[in-house]
Amino acid sequence: MKIKIRSSNKKHAKKTGFRTRQKSAGGRKVNRRQRARHGAF
């Protein structure tokens, strides 16, 4: 039987991924900064 529990790596990714950041004003600012620095990411 599969145990439905998310691993820490996945949990971290879910909390700090691109989409999650897009959901808040502060996160969008971070994403914009990243894009300005590195082109796209």
Residue, then its C-alpha position, 0 to 999 in steps of 0.5 A: m500500500k502506498i503511504k500518502i505523505r509528501s517528502s520534504n524535498k517535494k514539500h519545499a518545492k511546492k512551497t517555493g516553486f515558481r507558481t507559488r511565488q506568482k500567487s502573491a504580490g511579493g513573490r511576483k516581485v521576486n520572479r520579476r527580479q529573477r527574470a531581470r537578472h537572468g533573462a528567463f529561468 
